């Protein structure tokens, strides 16, 4: 399974990528939406885990752009800002919406659920 992880928090995204790779998930990560688009042109990903709020391209905007490149890609949204508006937007656009800090076991379950649908 290939996962694209995109979050503007450098330490968070690097640590989460490492934790997922320890669980035999192939992970690439980016800290900017534009960099994620470049990665997605080079590889096919089964799933993208996107931060909702990032400078430049938001997670929802990035989802739309990634879907155009890879229509079968699944999505999970993350946020550190658990507002009701974010929740509504995130759950309407992806199979899952998780609030940071992330419980790795819950994330793994959501990854499995998203990729089996």
Steps between C-alpha positions, in 0.01 A plus 500: 500500500626846410401801709560868431513701822470879480526732800675834545632402844842360407573305817148354514496384138850349516424314824165371375658384173762310699239340726297385200807365322580290810163335434592403143316788334689671219483871579611816325436834659490866413462817704340700216212423270705585190767248602232236555372553146852442363530176699160384376611550140794266558321221691155354542369515857218297648425759766582859589496625859457876483511779755186713464672836553829570328645818355448530127287203398256378766441130556161513328642684199787252484256209510325635191827537312624155601169341399543640150840329476392177668122445516527179705704656781332495843530781756525556873506851645689610812466821692634667808199733494189298574236756408150392397545657154823304447327182613212548255737581214736215580238231541324599179825481302674191643425169662645619828585812695738472797604760755864533607668362701449181302465159662705279266276196554189696407678642195608152390141375534373795295765438232390137476134601487558763231704275274258207525192702396 
